[in-house]
Amino acid sequence: MISYHFPVFILMLLLGFAVVIPLHRKPFGKSFVVKMFSVLGLAFILAFAELLVVIYGEAYSYTFGSYQGGIGIEFLVDEFSALMTLVVITLSILILAYSVKDLEHEIASSKMYSYYTLVFLMLFSIIGMIFTNDIFNLYVFVEALSITSVAIIAIKNKKDTLMASMKYLLMGAIGSVTVLMGFALIYMVTGHLNMSLIFAEINEVWEQYPINILLAMGFILTGFGIKAAIFPLHNWLPDAHSSAPTPSSALLSGLVVKAYVFSIAKMMYRVIGQEITINIGISDYILVFAVLSMVMGSLFALSQTDIKRRLAYSSVAQIGYIFLGLGLGTELGLSAALFHVISHAFMKSALFLSAGSIIYYTGNRNVRKMDGIGYKMPITMAVFTIGVLGMIGIPGTSGFMSKWYLGLAVLDGGHPELLIVILLSSFLNALYYLPVVVSAFLRETPLEMHRSSLPQSMKISMAVVGLGSVVIGFYPSMIMNIIEAAVSTFIGI
């Protein structure tokens, strides 16, 4: 059946277009944009069809070539991987629609084709990480994603972006090495690279090699923790997000970081397994770092006056929420974490795109100088406000449902004290977000506009992303039902 090959079609479509982009010789313009969105549109159709196939059928493994399962390259296509692929492509379409006009004022015109080549390679890597069921190929996709992530920051070619990308590259290299060491230890214990085979083998031998497995997961969680920017391994993120072009910031926070978090979930539940994760104490360590990230990320955000740096530190806190769900070691906790992966992708993309629009239109990045901007940019500030309300956890937004599910999960997991941490983090979110909204709508101060207008493509793109957060907030079950069905492929595979 042709639908069996949809994941590969999506990857080949993205990789093929990335290869073709540098061959363009005409100046960047409308014809290229049409081609780009035609490719993304086809990828969206395939991803949506794949999700329907899995929902109304069942999860399946896809093996490449004539190799038997477990020997060659293998993809595991389940409900959440199909859903996550659709989310990645959907947000990519919206962010890239925003980028067409925004990048004209962010990077040199001669680098436009290079930028989109990097973005398509990035999307290829993210979706590969989502589908792969092999730790070696996971590492290959991780390396490809690391390189492209650094490049879409450095492409701006300014002192601050070059410094930020160098810091990201160095810390990312440390993360990659530690991840590889963890994978090597797992291979030494089990003799397998296939995740399903590792899971079966490790449950037989883990009592003989508890230290090896604990060390392996320590290396893996540290490496992916650097790349996901969990506190205190987050140092690269504020500089990278604040100095990068706005579309890059949205891609990094909304999609790239989530790919690494999803990889952690795979390693904890699909490779090591729920029981071993709890028995060797991994869950307890993760909960500690989750709490630190939720609180410290918010405290650091309070002191930032640059709007993009404030959003960057907020991302550190939000990653803590996802780690909180993962660290509970329960089905409900994992479901809540995966829900927040999608919820935060929409909320933070909306915030970065609206913040980028403010910078584009006014030339101002200082949150203390945004009095009355809501009257000049009502659509932009409406989208920003939706993102803010979601971060705080106001009903009607996806952020509220994330915190609701996480609250239920911590109670179910026997950690009612963590409710206090969730409430404290939400209070801190309100402290550093609400003053921006209040000053934008309740104070009238003449503002100097940097440009005469905001392009329609930028307005429409960020409005749709903000609307997505609201839709998920009012209809969370359409996401949560799929996630709950997919959790069985993580726990008790």
C-alpha positions as CSV (number, residue, x, y, z in Angstrom):
1,M,0.0,0.0,0.0
2,I,1.4,3.4,-1.0
3,S,0.5,5.0,2.3
4,Y,3.1,2.7,3.9
5,H,5.8,4.8,2.2
6,F,4.5,8.3,3.2
7,P,7.1,9.0,5.9
8,V,9.9,8.4,3.3
9,F,8.1,10.4,0.7
10,I,8.0,13.4,3.1
11,L,11.7,13.1,3.9
12,M,12.7,12.7,0.3
13,L,10.6,15.7,-0.7
14,L,12.3,17.9,1.9
15,L,15.8,16.6,1.2
16,G,15.3,16.8,-2.6
17,F,14.1,20.4,-2.5
18,A,17.0,21.3,-0.2
19,V,19.4,19.9,-2.8
20,V,17.7,21.8,-5.6
21,I,17.5,25.2,-4.0
22,P,21.3,26.1,-4.5
23,L,20.8,25.4,-8.2
24,H,18.6,28.5,-8.6
25,R,20.3,31.2,-10.5
26,K,17.5,33.8,-10.8
27,P,17.2,36.4,-8.1
28,F,15.1,35.4,-5.1
29,G,11.5,36.2,-5.9
30,K,7.9,35.1,-6.3
31,S,8.7,32.0,-8.5
32,F,10.9,30.5,-5.8
33,V,8.3,31.2,-3.1
34,V,5.6,29.4,-5.1
35,K,7.9,26.4,-5.6
36,M,8.7,26.3,-1.9
37,F,5.2,26.4,-0.7
38,S,4.1,23.9,-3.3
39,V,6.7,21.5,-1.8
40,L,5.6,22.3,1.8
41,G,1.9,21.9,0.8
42,L,2.5,18.5,-0.7
43,A,4.4,17.5,2.5
44,F,1.5,18.7,4.6
45,I,-1.0,16.6,2.5
46,L,1.2,13.5,3.0
47,A,1.7,14.2,6.7
48,F,-2.1,14.6,7.2
49,A,-2.8,11.5,5.2
50,E,-0.2,9.6,7.2
51,L,-1.9,10.7,10.5
52,L,-5.3,9.4,9.2
53,V,-3.7,6.1,8.2
54,V,-2.2,5.5,11.6
55,I,-5.3,6.7,13.6
56,Y,-7.7,4.5,11.6
57,G,-5.2,1.7,11.2
58,E,-2.4,1.0,13.5
59,A,1.2,1.9,14.2
60,Y,3.8,0.1,12.1
61,S,7.5,-0.2,11.5
62,Y,9.1,0.8,8.2
63,T,12.3,-1.0,7.2
64,F,14.6,0.2,4.4
65,G,15.9,-2.2,1.8
66,S,15.5,-6.0,2.1
67,Y,16.9,-6.1,5.6
68,Q,14.9,-7.8,8.4
69,G,13.6,-5.6,11.2
70,G,16.2,-4.7,13.7
71,I,19.2,-5.0,11.4
72,G,18.8,-2.2,8.9
73,I,17.4,1.3,9.2
74,E,13.9,1.3,10.7
75,F,11.2,3.9,11.3
76,L,8.4,3.5,13.8
77,V,5.3,5.3,12.7
78,D,2.8,5.7,15.5
79,E,0.1,8.2,16.3
80,F,2.3,10.8,18.0
81,S,5.1,10.7,15.5
82,A,2.6,11.2,12.7
83,L,0.9,14.0,14.7
84,M,4.2,15.7,15.5
85,T,5.3,15.5,11.8
86,L,2.0,17.3,10.9
87,V,2.6,20.0,13.5
88,V,6.2,20.5,12.4
89,I,5.2,21.0,8.8
90,T,2.2,23.2,9.7
91,L,4.3,25.5,11.8
92,S,7.0,25.5,9.2
93,I,4.6,26.7,6.5
94,L,3.4,29.5,8.8
95,I,6.9,30.6,9.9
96,L,8.3,30.5,6.4
97,A,5.3,32.5,5.1
98,Y,6.2,35.1,7.7
99,S,9.9,34.9,6.8
100,V,9.6,35.8,3.2
101,K,9.2,39.5,3.9
102,D,10.9,39.6,7.3
103,L,14.2,38.2,6.0
104,E,14.5,41.0,3.5
105,H,15.4,43.2,6.4
106,E,17.3,40.6,8.4
107,I,19.8,39.0,6.1
108,A,21.6,39.9,2.8
109,S,19.6,39.0,-0.4
110,S,22.5,36.9,-1.6
111,K,22.0,34.6,1.3
112,M,18.2,33.9,0.9
113,Y,18.7,30.7,-1.0
114,S,21.3,29.5,1.5
115,Y,18.9,30.2,4.4
116,Y,16.0,28.2,2.9
117,T,18.4,25.3,2.0
118,L,19.4,25.2,5.7
119,V,15.8,25.3,6.8
120,F,14.7,22.4,4.6
121,L,17.7,20.3,5.8
122,M,16.6,21.2,9.3
123,L,13.1,20.0,8.7
124,F,14.4,16.8,7.2
125,S,16.5,16.2,10.3
126,I,13.7,17.0,12.7
127,I,11.2,14.6,11.0
128,G,14.0,12.0,10.7
129,M,14.5,12.2,14.5
130,I,10.8,11.8,15.1
131,F,10.4,8.7,13.0
132,T,13.6,6.8,13.5
133,N,13.7,3.7,15.6
134,D,17.5,3.3,15.6
135,I,19.9,5.1,18.0
136,F,22.7,5.3,15.4
137,N,20.4,7.0,12.9
138,L,19.0,9.2,15.6
139,Y,22.6,10.4,16.2
140,V,23.1,11.1,12.5
141,F,19.9,13.2,12.4
142,V,20.9,15.0,15.6
143,E,24.2,16.0,14.1
144,A,22.6,17.3,10.9
145,L,20.1,19.3,13.0
146,S,22.9,20.7,15.2
147,I,24.8,22.0,12.2
148,T,21.8,23.6,10.5
149,S,20.6,25.1,13.7
150,V,23.9,26.9,14.2
151,A,24.0,28.0,10.6
152,I,20.5,29.7,10.6
153,I,21.8,31.8,13.5
154,A,25.2,32.7,12.0
155,I,23.7,33.6,8.6
156,K,22.8,37.0,9.8
157,N,26.6,37.6,9.8
158,K,26.8,40.2,12.6
159,K,29.1,40.2,15.6
160,D,26.4,39.2,18.1
161,T,25.0,36.4,15.9
162,L,28.5,35.0,15.2
163,M,29.3,35.0,18.9
164,A,26.0,33.3,19.8
165,S,26.3,30.7,17.1
166,M,29.9,29.9,18.2
167,K,28.7,29.4,21.8
168,Y,25.9,27.2,20.5
169,L,28.3,25.2,18.3
170,L,30.7,24.6,21.2
171,M,28.0,23.6,23.7
172,G,26.2,21.6,21.0
173,A,29.5,19.7,20.2
174,I,29.8,18.8,23.9
175,G,26.2,17.6,23.9
176,S,26.8,15.5,20.8
177,V,29.9,13.8,22.3
178,T,28.1,13.0,25.5
179,V,25.1,11.6,23.7
180,L,27.4,9.4,21.5
181,M,29.1,8.1,24.7
182,G,25.8,7.2,26.1
183,F,24.8,5.3,22.9
184,A,28.1,3.5,23.0
185,L,27.5,2.3,26.5
186,I,24.0,1.1,25.6
187,Y,25.4,-0.8,22.6
188,M,28.1,-2.3,24.8
189,V,25.4,-3.7,27.2
190,T,22.8,-4.9,24.6
191,G,24.7,-5.4,21.3
192,H,21.9,-3.7,19.4
193,L,21.2,-0.3,17.8
194,N,17.5,-0.9,17.1
195,M,15.4,0.7,19.8
196,S,12.9,-2.2,20.0
197,L,15.6,-4.8,20.3
198,I,17.5,-2.7,22.9
199,F,14.3,-2.5,25.0
200,A,13.8,-6.3,24.8
201,E,17.4,-7.0,25.7
202,I,17.9,-4.4,28.4
203,N,15.0,-5.7,30.4
204,E,16.8,-9.0,30.5
205,V,20.2,-7.7,31.5
206,W,19.7,-4.4,33.4
207,E,20.2,-6.0,36.8
208,Q,23.6,-7.1,35.8
209,Y,24.7,-3.7,34.4
210,P,22.8,-1.0,36.4
211,I,25.9,1.3,36.6
212,N,26.5,1.1,32.9
213,I,22.9,1.9,32.1
214,L,22.8,4.7,34.7
215,L,26.0,6.2,33.2
216,A,24.6,5.8,29.7
217,M,21.4,7.7,30.6
218,G,23.4,10.3,32.4
219,F,25.5,11.0,29.3
220,I,22.4,10.9,27.1
221,L,20.3,13.2,29.3
222,T,23.2,15.6,29.7
223,G,23.8,15.8,26.0
224,F,20.2,16.2,25.0
225,G,19.7,18.5,28.0
226,I,22.2,20.9,26.6
227,K,20.5,20.8,23.2
228,A,17.1,21.2,24.8
229,A,18.3,24.0,27.0
230,I,17.3,22.7,30.4
231,F,18.6,24.7,33.3
232,P,21.6,24.9,34.1
233,L,22.6,23.7,30.6
234,H,20.8,26.6,28.9
235,N,23.6,29.2,28.5
236,W,23.6,29.1,24.7
237,L,19.9,29.7,24.3
238,P,19.3,33.4,25.3
239,D,22.1,34.7,23.0
240,A,21.1,32.4,20.2
241,H,17.4,33.2,20.2
242,S,17.8,36.9,20.8
243,S,20.3,37.6,18.1
244,A,19.0,35.2,15.4
245,P,16.6,36.3,12.6
246,T,13.0,36.1,14.0
247,P,12.0,33.1,11.8
248,S,15.1,31.3,13.1
249,S,14.1,32.1,16.7
250,A,10.6,30.7,16.1
251,L,12.0,27.6,14.5
252,L,14.5,27.0,17.2
253,S,12.1,27.4,20.1
254,G,9.0,26.0,18.5
255,L,10.5,23.0,16.7
256,V,14.2,22.3,17.1
257,V,14.2,22.1,20.9
258,K,11.1,19.9,20.9
259,A,12.9,17.4,18.6
260,Y,15.5,16.9,21.3
261,V,12.9,16.7,24.1
262,F,11.1,14.0,22.0
263,S,14.4,12.1,21.7
264,I,14.7,12.1,25.5
265,A,11.2,10.7,25.8
266,K,12.2,8.0,23.3
267,M,15.3,7.1,25.2
268,M,13.5,7.0,28.6
269,Y,10.4,5.1,27.6
270,R,11.0,3.4,24.3
271,V,14.7,2.3,24.8
272,I,15.2,2.0,28.6
273,G,11.6,1.5,29.6
274,Q,9.4,2.9,32.3
275,E,10.3,0.4,35.0
276,I,14.1,0.7,34.7
277,T,13.9,4.5,34.4
278,I,12.2,4.6,37.8
279,N,14.3,1.8,39.4
280,I,17.7,3.4,38.8
281,G,16.5,6.8,39.8
282,I,16.5,8.7,36.5
283,S,13.0,10.1,37.1
284,D,14.0,11.7,40.4
285,Y,17.0,13.5,38.8
286,I,14.8,14.7,36.0
287,L,12.2,16.1,38.4
288,V,14.9,18.1,40.2
289,F,16.2,19.7,37.0
290,A,12.6,20.3,35.8
291,V,11.8,22.3,39.0
292,L,15.0,24.3,38.7
293,S,14.3,25.1,35.1
294,M,10.7,26.1,35.7
295,V,11.7,28.5,38.5
296,M,15.1,29.8,37.5
297,G,14.1,30.3,33.8
298,S,11.2,32.5,35.0
299,L,13.4,34.4,37.5
300,F,16.0,35.2,34.8
301,A,13.3,36.3,32.4
302,L,12.1,38.9,35.0
303,S,15.4,40.8,34.7
304,Q,15.5,41.0,30.8
305,T,14.5,44.2,29.0
306,D,15.2,42.8,25.5
307,I,11.9,41.2,24.4
308,K,13.5,38.3,22.6
309,R,15.8,37.5,25.5
310,R,12.8,37.5,27.8
311,L,11.1,35.1,25.5
312,A,14.3,33.0,25.4
313,Y,14.5,32.6,29.1
314,S,10.8,31.8,29.2
315,S,11.6,28.9,26.9
316,V,14.0,27.6,29.5
317,A,11.1,27.6,32.0
318,Q,8.7,26.0,29.6
319,I,11.1,23.2,28.8
320,G,11.0,22.5,32.6
321,Y,7.3,21.8,32.3
322,I,7.9,19.1,29.7
323,F,10.7,17.6,31.8
324,L,8.3,17.6,34.8
325,G,5.9,15.4,32.9
326,L,8.7,13.1,31.7
327,G,10.2,12.8,35.1
328,L,7.0,11.6,36.8
329,G,7.4,8.2,35.1
330,T,3.7,7.6,34.5
331,E,1.5,7.3,31.5
332,L,-0.4,10.5,32.5
333,G,2.8,12.4,33.0
334,L,4.2,11.3,29.6
335,S,0.9,12.3,28.0
336,A,0.9,15.7,29.6
337,A,4.6,16.2,28.6
338,L,3.9,15.4,24.9
339,F,0.8,17.6,24.9
340,H,2.9,20.5,26.2
341,V,5.4,19.8,23.4
342,I,2.7,20.7,20.9
343,S,1.1,23.4,23.0
344,H,4.3,25.3,23.6
345,A,5.3,25.0,19.9
346,F,2.2,27.1,19.0
347,M,2.4,29.5,21.9
348,K,6.1,30.3,21.7
349,S,6.0,30.6,17.9
350,A,3.2,33.1,18.2
351,L,5.2,35.1,20.8
352,F,8.4,35.1,18.7
353,L,6.6,36.1,15.5
354,S,4.7,38.9,17.1
355,A,7.9,40.1,18.9
356,G,9.7,40.0,15.6
357,S,6.8,42.1,14.0
358,I,7.2,44.7,16.8
359,I,10.9,44.9,16.1
360,Y,10.3,45.1,12.3
361,Y,7.7,47.8,12.6
362,T,9.1,50.0,15.4
363,G,12.8,49.1,15.6
364,N,12.4,48.8,19.3
365,R,13.3,45.7,21.4
366,N,13.0,47.2,24.9
367,V,9.9,46.0,26.8
368,R,9.8,49.2,28.8
369,K,9.3,51.3,25.7
370,M,6.2,49.7,24.3
371,D,3.5,52.0,25.7
372,G,0.5,52.3,23.4
373,I,1.9,49.9,20.8
374,G,-1.4,48.0,20.9
375,Y,-3.1,50.9,19.2
376,K,-0.6,51.0,16.4
377,M,-0.3,47.2,16.0
378,P,-3.6,45.7,17.2
379,I,-3.2,42.3,15.4
380,T,0.3,41.9,16.5
381,M,-0.4,42.6,20.1
382,A,-3.6,40.5,20.0
383,V,-1.4,37.5,19.0
384,F,1.2,38.4,21.6
385,T,-1.5,38.6,24.2
386,I,-2.8,35.1,23.2
387,G,0.7,33.8,23.7
388,V,1.1,35.5,27.0
389,L,-2.3,34.2,28.3
390,G,-1.2,30.7,27.3
391,M,2.1,31.0,29.1
392,I,0.4,32.1,32.3
393,G,-2.3,29.4,31.9
394,I,-5.5,31.3,31.4
395,P,-8.5,29.2,30.4
396,G,-9.2,29.1,26.6
397,T,-5.6,28.7,25.7
398,S,-3.5,25.6,25.0
399,G,-1.2,26.7,27.9
400,F,-4.1,26.3,30.4
401,M,-4.8,22.7,29.2
402,S,-1.1,21.9,29.5
403,K,-1.0,23.0,33.1
404,W,-4.3,21.2,33.8
405,Y,-3.0,17.9,32.5
406,L,0.4,18.4,34.3
407,G,-1.5,19.2,37.5
408,L,-3.5,16.0,37.2
409,A,-0.3,14.1,36.4
410,V,1.6,15.3,39.5
411,L,-1.4,14.3,41.7
412,D,-1.6,11.0,40.0
413,G,2.1,10.5,40.4
414,G,2.0,11.2,44.2
415,H,3.8,14.6,44.0
416,P,1.2,17.1,45.1
417,E,4.0,19.5,46.2
418,L,4.9,20.0,42.5
419,L,1.5,21.8,42.1
420,I,3.1,24.6,44.1
421,V,6.0,24.8,41.6
422,I,3.5,24.9,38.7
423,L,1.6,27.7,40.4
424,L,4.8,29.6,41.3
425,S,6.1,29.4,37.7
426,S,2.7,30.6,36.4
427,F,2.8,33.6,38.8
428,L,6.3,34.5,37.7
429,N,5.1,34.2,34.0
430,A,2.4,36.8,34.8
431,L,5.0,39.1,36.4
432,Y,7.2,39.4,33.4
433,Y,4.6,39.1,30.6
434,L,1.6,41.0,31.8
435,P,3.3,44.4,32.2
436,V,4.1,44.4,28.5
437,V,0.5,43.8,27.6
438,V,-0.8,46.3,30.1
439,S,1.5,49.1,28.8
440,A,0.7,48.2,25.2
441,F,-3.1,48.7,25.6
442,L,-3.6,50.9,28.7
443,R,-1.0,53.6,28.1
444,E,-0.9,56.0,25.2
445,T,2.5,57.3,24.2
446,P,3.4,58.5,20.7
447,L,5.7,55.9,19.1
448,E,8.1,56.4,16.3
449,M,7.5,53.8,13.6
450,H,10.6,52.3,11.9
451,R,8.6,51.4,8.8
452,S,5.3,52.5,7.3
453,S,3.4,49.2,7.5
454,L,3.6,45.5,8.4
455,P,3.4,43.1,5.4
456,Q,0.1,41.1,5.2
457,S,1.9,37.8,5.0
458,M,3.5,38.5,8.4
459,K,0.2,39.5,10.0
460,I,-1.7,36.5,8.6
461,S,1.0,34.0,9.6
462,M,1.3,35.0,13.2
463,A,-2.5,35.3,13.5
464,V,-3.0,31.7,12.4
465,V,-0.4,30.5,14.8
466,G,-2.1,32.4,17.6
467,L,-5.5,31.0,16.6
468,G,-4.0,27.5,16.7
469,S,-3.2,27.9,20.4
470,V,-6.8,29.0,21.0
471,V,-8.2,26.1,19.1
472,I,-6.1,23.6,21.0
473,G,-7.2,25.3,24.2
474,F,-10.9,24.9,23.4
475,Y,-10.6,21.4,21.8
476,P,-7.7,19.7,23.7
477,S,-9.2,16.3,23.2
478,M,-8.4,16.2,19.5
479,I,-4.7,16.3,20.4
480,M,-4.8,14.4,23.7
481,N,-6.8,11.5,22.4
482,I,-4.1,10.9,19.8
483,I,-1.3,11.3,22.4
484,E,-3.0,8.8,24.8
485,A,-3.2,6.3,22.0
486,A,0.5,6.8,21.2
487,V,1.7,6.4,24.8
488,S,1.3,2.7,24.5
489,T,4.2,2.6,22.0
490,F,6.4,4.3,24.6
491,I,5.3,2.5,27.8
492,G,5.2,-1.3,27.5
493,I,6.4,-1.4,23.9
